Amino acid sequence: MRAGQARQWSNAVGVAPDEVHRRLQSLWREQEDLYGRQSRLRDQLHSCPDRDLDEHLLQVERHMGEAATLIGNAVASVAGAGF
């Protein structure tokens, strides 16, 4: 991770540069919790008669999974930079 990116992450998550890794890990765990809750909601409503609702919930679940991956990549990037 470049120094500029480290500062940007620090500013984005509102912590000192040496706390970025810990904060991103915390945010990743929160995202994973939300993803799990969203997945359970979709599972419960999967057989509902409203196909549009089911499709939208599936899209939300996919996007949340992608977001979790991106946050995980940021965590790995910050860890690799020695923060």
GULOTI-263027 format. One record per residue (C-alpha): residue number from 1; residue in one letter; chain; x negated, y negated, z negated. Coordinates in nm, 4 decimals, decimal comma. Example, Ala and Ser with C-alpha at 12.3 -4.5 7.8 and 13.67 -1.06 7.14 Angstrom:
% GULOTI-263027
@nr = 1	rest = a	kette = A	c1 = -1,2300	c2 = 0,4500	c3 = -0,7800
@nr = 2	rest = s	kette = A	c1 = -1,3670	c2 = 0,1060	c3 = -0,7140
***
This chain:
% GULOTI-263027
@nr = 1	rest = m	kette = A	c1 = 0,0000	c2 = 0,0000	c3 = 0,0000
@nr = 2	rest = r	kette = A	c1 = -0,1280	c2 = -0,3421	c3 = 0,0905
@nr = 3	rest = a	kette = A	c1 = -0,1686	c2 = -0,6043	c3 = -0,1819
@nr = 4	rest = g	kette = A	c1 = 0,1033	c2 = -0,8165	c3 = -0,0204
@nr = 5	rest = q	kette = A	c1 = 0,3482	c2 = -0,5283	c3 = -0,0383
@nr = 6	rest = a	kette = A	c1 = 0,2642	c2 = -0,4691	c3 = -0,4023
@nr = 7	rest = r	kette = A	c1 = 0,3467	c2 = -0,8322	c3 = -0,4792
@nr = 8	rest = q	kette = A	c1 = 0,6680	c2 = -0,8063	c3 = -0,2802
@nr = 9	rest = w	kette = A	c1 = 0,7746	c2 = -0,4956	c3 = -0,4730
@nr = 10	rest = s	kette = A	c1 = 0,6795	c2 = -0,6645	c3 = -0,7984
@nr = 11	rest = n	kette = A	c1 = 0,8953	c2 = -0,9650	c3 = -0,7116
@nr = 12	rest = a	kette = A	c1 = 1,1796	c2 = -0,7503	c3 = -0,5770
@nr = 13	rest = v	kette = A	c1 = 1,2163	c2 = -0,5378	c3 = -0,8894
@nr = 14	rest = g	kette = A	c1 = 1,1298	c2 = -0,8178	c3 = -1,1308
@nr = 15	rest = v	kette = A	c1 = 0,8361	c2 = -0,6625	c3 = -1,3113
@nr = 16	rest = a	kette = A	c1 = 0,4628	c2 = -0,7200	c3 = -1,3379
@nr = 17	rest = p	kette = A	c1 = 0,2523	c2 = -0,5439	c3 = -1,0722
@nr = 18	rest = d	kette = A	c1 = 0,1299	c2 = -0,2835	c3 = -1,3194
@nr = 19	rest = e	kette = A	c1 = 0,4933	c2 = -0,1906	c3 = -1,3999
@nr = 20	rest = v	kette = A	c1 = 0,6116	c2 = -0,1476	c3 = -1,0396
@nr = 21	rest = h	kette = A	c1 = 0,5507	c2 = 0,2277	c3 = -1,0276
@nr = 22	rest = r	kette = A	c1 = 0,7427	c2 = 0,2942	c3 = -1,3484
@nr = 23	rest = r	kette = A	c1 = 1,0322	c2 = 0,0708	c3 = -1,2405
@nr = 24	rest = l	kette = A	c1 = 1,0569	c2 = 0,2320	c3 = -0,8972
@nr = 25	rest = q	kette = A	c1 = 1,0586	c2 = 0,5756	c3 = -1,0595
@nr = 26	rest = s	kette = A	c1 = 1,3448	c2 = 0,4610	c3 = -1,2813
@nr = 27	rest = l	kette = A	c1 = 1,5362	c2 = 0,3232	c3 = -0,9834
@nr = 28	rest = w	kette = A	c1 = 1,4778	c2 = 0,6479	c3 = -0,7948
@nr = 29	rest = r	kette = A	c1 = 1,6265	c2 = 0,8471	c3 = -1,0838
@nr = 30	rest = e	kette = A	c1 = 1,9266	c2 = 0,6121	c3 = -1,0922
@nr = 31	rest = q	kette = A	c1 = 1,9715	c2 = 0,6571	c3 = -0,7165
@nr = 32	rest = e	kette = A	c1 = 1,9546	c2 = 1,0348	c3 = -0,7531
@nr = 33	rest = d	kette = A	c1 = 2,2209	c2 = 1,0202	c3 = -1,0258
@nr = 34	rest = l	kette = A	c1 = 2,4478	c2 = 0,8104	c3 = -0,8035
@nr = 35	rest = y	kette = A	c1 = 2,3878	c2 = 1,0481	c3 = -0,5140
@nr = 36	rest = g	kette = A	c1 = 2,4914	c2 = 1,3432	c3 = -0,7293
@nr = 37	rest = r	kette = A	c1 = 2,8054	c2 = 1,1689	c3 = -0,8459
@nr = 38	rest = q	kette = A	c1 = 2,8940	c2 = 1,0684	c3 = -0,4901
@nr = 39	rest = s	kette = A	c1 = 2,8374	c2 = 1,4237	c3 = -0,3700
@nr = 40	rest = r	kette = A	c1 = 3,0687	c2 = 1,5630	c3 = -0,6385
@nr = 41	rest = l	kette = A	c1 = 3,3348	c2 = 1,3069	c3 = -0,5438
@nr = 42	rest = r	kette = A	c1 = 3,3139	c2 = 1,4067	c3 = -0,1781
@nr = 43	rest = d	kette = A	c1 = 3,3302	c2 = 1,7754	c3 = -0,2698
@nr = 44	rest = q	kette = A	c1 = 3,6507	c2 = 1,7119	c3 = -0,4650
@nr = 45	rest = l	kette = A	c1 = 3,8099	c2 = 1,5129	c3 = -0,1836
@nr = 46	rest = h	kette = A	c1 = 3,6728	c2 = 1,7154	c3 = 0,1074
@nr = 47	rest = s	kette = A	c1 = 3,9977	c2 = 1,8975	c3 = 0,1764
@nr = 48	rest = c	kette = A	c1 = 4,2167	c2 = 1,5892	c3 = 0,1408
@nr = 49	rest = p	kette = A	c1 = 4,4546	c2 = 1,5209	c3 = 0,4310
@nr = 50	rest = d	kette = A	c1 = 4,2820	c2 = 1,1897	c3 = 0,5125
@nr = 51	rest = r	kette = A	c1 = 4,0037	c2 = 1,2804	c3 = 0,7575
@nr = 52	rest = d	kette = A	c1 = 3,8826	c2 = 0,9185	c3 = 0,7724
@nr = 53	rest = l	kette = A	c1 = 3,8265	c2 = 0,9152	c3 = 0,3970
@nr = 54	rest = d	kette = A	c1 = 3,6351	c2 = 1,2426	c3 = 0,4143
@nr = 55	rest = e	kette = A	c1 = 3,4173	c2 = 1,1135	c3 = 0,7005
@nr = 56	rest = h	kette = A	c1 = 3,3415	c2 = 0,7870	c3 = 0,5213
@nr = 57	rest = l	kette = A	c1 = 3,2489	c2 = 0,9667	c3 = 0,2012
@nr = 58	rest = l	kette = A	c1 = 3,0179	c2 = 1,1927	c3 = 0,4020
@nr = 59	rest = q	kette = A	c1 = 2,8530	c2 = 0,8883	c3 = 0,5614
@nr = 60	rest = v	kette = A	c1 = 2,8039	c2 = 0,7282	c3 = 0,2198
@nr = 61	rest = e	kette = A	c1 = 2,6454	c2 = 1,0493	c3 = 0,0931
@nr = 62	rest = r	kette = A	c1 = 2,4079	c2 = 1,0616	c3 = 0,3908
@nr = 63	rest = h	kette = A	c1 = 2,3052	c2 = 0,6982	c3 = 0,3500
@nr = 64	rest = m	kette = A	c1 = 2,2492	c2 = 0,7425	c3 = -0,0220
@nr = 65	rest = g	kette = A	c1 = 2,0276	c2 = 1,0417	c3 = 0,0497
@nr = 66	rest = e	kette = A	c1 = 1,8265	c2 = 0,8366	c3 = 0,2981
@nr = 67	rest = a	kette = A	c1 = 1,7957	c2 = 0,5535	c3 = 0,0445
@nr = 68	rest = a	kette = A	c1 = 1,6697	c2 = 0,7974	c3 = -0,2184
@nr = 69	rest = t	kette = A	c1 = 1,4060	c2 = 0,9197	c3 = 0,0269
@nr = 70	rest = l	kette = A	c1 = 1,2923	c2 = 0,5626	c3 = 0,0967
@nr = 71	rest = i	kette = A	c1 = 1,2725	c2 = 0,4811	c3 = -0,2729
@nr = 72	rest = g	kette = A	c1 = 1,0753	c2 = 0,8020	c3 = -0,3240
@nr = 73	rest = n	kette = A	c1 = 0,8377	c2 = 0,6967	c3 = -0,0473
@nr = 74	rest = a	kette = A	c1 = 0,7888	c2 = 0,3615	c3 = -0,2196
@nr = 75	rest = v	kette = A	c1 = 0,7145	c2 = 0,5388	c3 = -0,5482
@nr = 76	rest = a	kette = A	c1 = 0,4542	c2 = 0,7559	c3 = -0,3734
@nr = 77	rest = s	kette = A	c1 = 0,3061	c2 = 0,4550	c3 = -0,1950
@nr = 78	rest = v	kette = A	c1 = 0,2742	c2 = 0,2569	c3 = -0,5164
@nr = 79	rest = a	kette = A	c1 = 0,1197	c2 = 0,5576	c3 = -0,6932
@nr = 80	rest = g	kette = A	c1 = -0,1299	c2 = 0,5973	c3 = -0,4106
@nr = 81	rest = a	kette = A	c1 = -0,2299	c2 = 0,2333	c3 = -0,4463
@nr = 82	rest = g	kette = A	c1 = -0,3223	c2 = 0,2850	c3 = -0,8085
@nr = 83	rest = f	kette = A	c1 = -0,0434	c2 = 0,0829	c3 = -0,9658
***
